[in-house]
């Protein structure tokens, strides 16, 4: 295997190898493995040197919540906001007054003052379509590893959006998740520099050895690739929601470094924690809150969010003579929250078929891809 510096020189700055073992930070019964602080600082410095123009855009995109101090908000109140994952001015704009009042130690008067200060820093008004199109130029796409699949999606998995892939078992959902963990680190078109990934695993299907196999396909260093993936195992739907506060804090701490958040799968724990029609309304409400949080995180930090979803049998389908009596779980809540929905189904052998199920800009179409030793790839004729 050629050295990393020869294959992908731009990948080096993402994860300089630590000279000490990464710190293990414990939070209750859960553990998160985070690179040492000096590495993070070195990484940020090198990114600034690497892409000075891009970083200027990021600075205007990530307005730190500490700016509120200049508008009369004290440090203690800012810390309270950070404790619940609100780390940017845009984050305040995305949070309701009611939710802010639920933060321990924040009164209605304080919340009004915080909202007023935030509105002074961000113009809450309208943009012209042209101005918004200029803002959309910051959106990037992460390759799936298959050119046909990328073409179907208009370039790959889109940032500032939630992309959902659903299908039965063995349709390639987890394989696609693992492939994206590697391809997100590769430099891409339109100035995309690659970045780090957070992987939230709800089904215990994450395998680091699989990332090594996929890294070999792209001639990447195994240790560097694994260092750039932050992994957390979620055990309940509540724990899954709490992890999003940690995600927001990491995205803020290393602004512009993280490019992708993967949840595999989004609904598995909700199916376990809420059962029967009696708990359906509560489940959908909790799910809506999580999806709203995910959408805000993707827009606030300009990251791509990729989630997988399971299928369920539809008893009513046989009455309407539908060809496929199965449907994705999550109902209308998940259907409306996902920006792009991809349906995956089995083909012959290792071939799989992806179909655009719902998208704001891509036409309904299909693409065939293959699951290979090196992850998701193009189907061979």
C-alpha positions in Angstrom: 0.0 0.0 0.0 1.5 3.4 -0.9 2.0 5.9 2.0 -0.9 8.1 2.8 1.1 11.2 1.8 1.4 9.9 -1.7 -2.2 8.7 -2.1 -4.1 11.5 -0.5 -1.8 14.3 0.8 -4.8 16.4 1.9 -6.0 13.7 4.3 -3.0 14.1 6.5 -4.1 17.3 8.3 -7.4 15.6 9.4 -5.8 13.3 11.9 -2.1 13.7 12.9 -1.2 10.5 14.8 -1.2 11.1 18.6 1.9 10.4 20.6 -0.1 9.4 23.6 -3.2 7.2 23.9 -6.4 9.1 23.3 -8.2 10.2 26.4 -11.2 8.3 27.5 -13.8 10.7 28.8 -16.5 9.0 30.8 -20.1 10.1 31.1 -22.1 7.9 33.4 -21.9 4.3 32.0 -20.9 5.5 28.5 -17.5 6.2 27.1 -16.5 8.5 24.3 -13.1 8.2 22.7 -11.8 11.7 21.8 -8.4 12.7 20.4 -6.1 14.7 22.7 -6.7 18.4 22.9 -3.3 19.3 21.4 -4.1 17.3 18.3 -7.4 19.1 17.9 -5.6 22.5 18.1 -3.0 21.3 15.6 -5.8 20.1 13.3 -7.6 23.4 13.4 -4.4 25.4 12.8 -3.6 23.3 9.7 -7.1 23.5 8.3 -6.9 27.3 8.5 -3.6 27.2 6.6 -5.0 24.7 4.1 -8.2 26.5 3.1 -8.0 30.2 4.1 -10.9 31.3 1.9 -13.1 28.4 2.9 -12.5 29.2 6.6 -13.7 32.8 6.2 -17.0 31.4 5.1 -17.1 29.1 8.1 -16.4 31.9 10.5 -19.5 33.8 9.3 -21.4 30.5 9.4 -20.4 29.6 13.0 -21.1 32.6 15.2 -20.0 31.6 18.7 -22.5 32.0 21.5 -19.8 33.8 23.5 -20.6 36.9 21.3 -23.6 37.4 23.5 -21.3 38.8 26.3 -21.0 42.0 24.3 -24.7 42.4 24.5 -25.1 42.1 28.2 -25.5 38.3 28.7 -23.5 37.0 31.5 -21.0 34.1 31.3 -23.1 31.9 33.7 -26.2 32.0 31.4 -24.1 31.3 28.3 -22.7 28.2 30.1 -26.2 27.0 30.8 -27.0 27.3 27.1 -23.9 25.3 26.2 -24.9 22.6 28.7 -27.9 21.8 26.6 -26.0 21.8 23.2 -26.8 25.4 22.2 -23.4 26.7 21.2 -24.0 29.2 18.4 -26.2 32.3 17.8 -28.0 30.4 15.1 -28.8 27.7 17.7 -30.6 30.3 19.8 -32.6 31.3 16.8 -33.6 27.7 16.2 -34.8 27.1 19.8 -38.2 28.2 21.0 -38.6 30.5 24.0 -40.5 27.7 25.7 -37.6 25.3 25.3 -35.1 28.0 26.5 -37.3 28.6 29.6 -37.0 24.9 30.4 -33.2 25.3 30.8 -32.5 25.2 34.5 -31.7 28.7 35.8 -33.1 30.7 32.8 -36.1 32.8 33.6 -38.5 34.3 31.0 -36.9 37.7 31.4 -33.5 36.2 30.7 -34.7 34.3 27.7 -36.3 37.4 26.2 -33.0 39.3 26.7 -31.0 36.4 25.1 -33.4 36.3 22.1 -33.2 40.0 21.7 -29.3 39.9 21.8 -29.3 37.0 19.3 -31.5 38.9 16.9 -29.1 41.8 16.9 -26.3 39.5 15.7 -28.4 37.6 13.1 -30.8 39.4 10.7 -34.1 37.5 11.1 -35.4 38.9 7.8 -35.9 37.5 4.4 -33.3 36.8 1.6 -33.9 37.0 -2.1 -33.7 33.7 -4.0 -30.4 34.9 -5.5 -28.9 35.6 -2.0 -30.1 32.2 -0.8 -28.6 30.5 -3.9 -25.3 32.1 -3.0 -25.6 30.8 0.5 -26.4 27.3 -0.9 -22.9 27.3 -2.6 -21.6 26.2 0.8 -23.5 22.9 0.5 -21.2 19.9 -0.4 -21.8 16.3 -1.4 -20.1 13.2 -0.1 -19.6 10.4 -2.5 -21.2 7.0 -1.9 -18.4 5.1 -3.6 -20.6 4.4 -6.6 -20.7 6.8 -9.6 -24.2 5.6 -10.6 -25.5 6.1 -7.0 -23.9 9.5 -6.8 -25.5 10.5 -10.1 -28.9 9.4 -8.7 -28.4 11.7 -5.7 -27.1 14.7 -7.7 -23.5 14.2 -6.5 -23.8 12.2 -3.3 -25.0 12.7 0.2 -25.9 16.4 0.6 -24.9 18.6 3.6 -27.5 20.8 5.4 -30.0 18.0 4.8 -31.1 14.6 6.2 -30.7 11.7 3.8 -32.6 8.5 4.8 -32.0 5.1 3.3 -34.5 2.4 4.1 -34.9 -1.2 3.1 -35.1 -4.8 4.3 -32.2 -6.6 5.9 -29.2 -7.3 3.6 -30.1 -4.4 1.2 -26.8 -2.5 2.0 -27.8 0.1 4.6 -25.0 -0.6 7.1 -22.5 -1.2 4.2 -23.4 2.2 2.8 -22.9 3.8 6.3 -19.4 2.2 6.6 -18.4 3.3 3.1 -19.5 6.9 3.9 -17.2 6.8 7.0 -14.3 6.5 4.6 -15.4 8.5 1.6 -16.3 11.5 3.7 -12.6 11.9 4.5 -11.6 12.1 0.9 -11.2 15.5 -0.8 -13.9 16.1 -3.4 -15.1 18.5 -6.1 -15.9 22.2 -5.5 -13.2 22.6 -2.8 -14.5 19.9 -0.5 -11.6 19.0 1.8 -12.9 16.0 3.6 -13.5 15.8 7.3 -14.4 13.8 10.4 -17.4 11.7 11.0 -19.6 10.9 14.0 -21.3 7.4 14.0 -24.2 6.7 16.4 -24.9 3.0 16.5 -28.2 1.7 17.8 -28.0 -1.9 16.5 -24.4 -2.9 17.4 -23.5 -3.2 13.7 -20.5 -0.9 13.5 -17.2 -2.8 12.7 -13.9 -0.9 12.6 -12.3 -3.8 10.6 -14.8 -3.1 7.8 -13.4 0.5 7.6 -9.9 -1.0 7.2 -11.1 -3.0 4.2 -12.7 0.1 2.6 -9.6 2.2 3.4 -7.5 -0.3 1.4 -9.6 0.3 -1.7 -8.7 4.1 -1.5 -5.1 3.5 -0.5 -5.6 5.2 2.9 -3.8 4.6 6.2 -5.9 2.5 8.5 -5.1 4.4 11.7 -5.7 7.8 10.2 -9.1 6.7 8.8 -10.2 5.2 12.2 -9.0 8.3 14.1 -11.3 10.5 12.1 -14.4 8.5 13.1 -16.0 9.2 16.5 -18.2 6.3 17.6 -21.0 6.1 20.2 -23.3 3.2 21.1 -26.9 4.3 21.9 -28.9 2.0 24.2 -32.3 3.8 24.5 -34.2 6.4 22.5 -33.6 8.8 25.4 -29.8 8.1 25.3 -29.9 8.6 21.5 -31.4 12.1 22.0 -28.9 12.9 24.7 -26.0 12.0 22.4 -27.2 14.8 20.0 -26.3 17.4 22.7 -22.8 15.9 22.7 -22.7 15.9 18.9 -23.6 19.6 18.8 -20.9 20.4 21.3 -18.3 18.5 19.2 -19.4 20.2 16.0 -19.0 23.5 17.7 -15.7 22.6 19.4 -14.1 21.6 16.1 -16.0 24.0 13.8 -15.7 23.1 10.1 -13.9 19.8 10.9 -16.8 17.4 11.1 -18.6 16.8 7.8 -21.0 13.8 8.5 -23.3 12.4 11.2 -24.5 8.8 10.7 -27.3 7.2 12.7 -27.7 3.4 12.1 -30.6 3.0 12.5 -32.8 6.0 13.5 -35.9 4.0 14.5 -34.6 0.8 16.1 -34.7 2.0 19.7 -38.0 3.8 19.3 -39.5 0.4 18.3 -38.3 -1.1 21.5 -39.1 1.7 23.9 -42.6 2.4 22.6 -44.9 -0.5 21.8 -48.5 -0.7 20.7 -50.9 2.0 19.5 -51.3 3.3 23.0 -47.8 4.7 23.0 -47.7 5.6 19.3 -48.6 9.3 19.8 -45.8 9.7 22.5 -43.3 7.9 20.2 -44.1 10.1 17.2 -43.8 13.2 19.4 -40.3 12.2 20.7 -39.3 11.2 17.2 -40.4 14.6 15.8 -38.3 16.4 18.4 -35.2 14.3 17.5 -35.6 14.8 13.8 -36.1 18.6 14.3 -32.9 18.6 16.3 -31.0 16.7 13.6 -32.3 19.1 10.9 -31.2 22.1 13.0 -27.7 20.5 13.6 -27.2 19.9 9.9 -28.1 23.5 9.0 -26.3 25.1 12.0 -23.0 23.4 11.3 -23.2 22.6 7.6 -22.9 18.9 8.0 -24.5 16.0 6.1 -26.8 13.8 8.2 -27.3 10.2 7.0 -29.8 7.9 8.7 -30.9 4.3 8.0 -34.4 3.0 8.6 -36.1 -0.3 8.9 -39.2 -1.7 7.2 -42.4 -3.1 8.4 -45.2 -5.1 6.9 -48.3 -3.1 5.9 -51.4 -5.1 6.6 -53.5 -2.7 4.5 -51.4 -3.1 1.4 -53.1 -6.4 0.4 -56.5 -4.6 0.4 -55.2 -2.0 -2.1 -53.3 -4.5 -4.3 -50.0 -2.8 -3.8 -47.0 -4.5 -5.4 -44.9 -4.2 -2.2 -46.7 -4.8 1.1 -43.8 -3.4 3.1 -43.2 0.3 4.1 -40.6 2.2 6.1 -41.4 2.8 9.7 -41.7 6.2 11.4 -44.8 7.3 9.6 -45.4 10.8 8.2 -43.2 12.4 10.8 -40.1 10.8 9.4 -41.3 11.0 5.8 -41.6 14.8 6.1 -38.5 15.4 8.1 -36.1 13.5 5.7 -34.9 15.8 2.9 -34.1 12.9 0.6 -35.4 9.3 1.0 -33.8 6.4 -0.7 -35.4 3.0 -1.1 -32.9 0.1 -1.2 -33.8 -3.4 -2.4 -32.0 -6.6 -3.3 -30.8 -7.5 -6.8 -29.0 -10.6 -8.1 -26.0 -11.7 -6.0 -24.2 -8.7 -4.5 -26.2 -6.2 -6.6 -28.5 -3.8 -4.9 -31.0 -1.2 -6.4 -31.4 2.3 -5.0 -34.5 4.3 -5.9 -35.3 8.0 -5.1 -38.4 7.7 -3.0 -38.6 11.4 -2.2 -36.4 14.4 -3.0 -37.0 18.2 -3.3 -34.9 18.4 -6.5 -34.0 15.0 -7.9 -36.4 13.1 -10.2 -37.7 9.6 -9.3 -35.1 7.2 -10.7 -33.1 4.1 -10.0 -29.5 3.1 -9.9 -27.8 -0.3 -9.5 -24.7 -0.6 -7.3 -22.7 -3.5 -5.8 -21.5 -4.4 -2.3 -17.8 -5.3 -2.7 -14.9 -6.0 -0.3 -14.1 -2.3 -0.6 -17.6 -1.1 0.3 -20.2 0.3 -2.0 -19.1 0.4 -5.7 -20.4 0.4 -9.2 -22.1 -2.7 -10.6 -20.0 -4.5 -13.1 -21.7 -5.3 -16.4 
